[in-house]
Amino acid sequence: MLIKGSYETAAASYGGNVDFLKTSLSSEGCLPVAEHHTLIIDVSAGYGSGTLPYQEQFEIGGTDFLLGYPLPGYHRRGFVGANELGPTTG
């Protein structure tokens, strides 16, 4: 089992020109279901407050979930927002 978390903050008092707070937590586990077969379960949650810049917003879909497919340049091909909660299996 793998558990990851992060906390980011930006404020004018730190010398920037934006104010936001972003926290995230994710967990991934592997469950053997048969010989040569494993189920991977991934759960993630995130919360953002303030005005998150576009590049700091959470994304569901896009290049993180479409590895191996050619992308002409860098495009975000997913749903983006300030908050997210999502389970996935593979």
N, C-alpha and C positions, 0 to 999 in steps of 0.2 A: 504494500500500500504506500502511496506517495501523497503527501499533503503539502500544499504550497500556499503561502499567503503573501500579500504585499500591501503597503500603505504608502500613498504619495500625497504630498500637499504642495501647493504653490500659493504664494501670497505676495502682495505688493511690498510687504515688510521684508521679504527675502530678496528684493531687487527686481522682481518681475512685473509684468503688467496684467496678470490674470490672477484670479482667486478661485481655487477649487480644492476639493479633497476627494481622494479616490482610494477605496479599499477593495480588496478581492481575496477570495479564498477558494481553492480548488482541491479536489481529492480524486485520486485514480487508483483503482484496484483491479487485480487480475484474478479471475475465478476459473480454475480448470473444470471443464464440463465433460470432457471425454478424452480419450487418448488422442494426442495431436490437435486438440481443440481447446481454446481458451476464450472466455468472455471477458472483455475489458469494459469496466464501468467507470465513467468519468462524470463527476458532478462539480459544478462551479457556480459561484454567486459573487456578485459585485455591486457596490454602491458608490455613486458619485454625487457630490453636492457642489453647489456653485455652478458656474458656467464652464463645463468641460470643453476644451478645444476638440475639434473633430478628431485629431490624431490620438487623443487620450480616451475617447469613448470606447465602451465595450463593443465587441463584435461577435455575432453568432453567424457561422458560415465563413465564406471567404477562403483565403489561402491557407489558414490553419487547418481546414477540414478538406481541402482539395489538393493535397500534396501530390505531386506527380503529374499534374495537368499543367501544360504550358500557359503562362499568362503573359500577354504582350504588354510589358511595362508593369507598373504597380497600380492595380485597381483594387478597391475594396469591393468585393462581391458578396456582401452579406448584409445583415440587419445591424445597425449601429444605434447606440443609445447610452444614456447616463447610468442605467441600472441593468442588471442581467441576472437571470437564474436559469440554469439549464442542465439537464442530465443528458448524457449520450452513452451509447453502447456500441461496441465494434467487435 
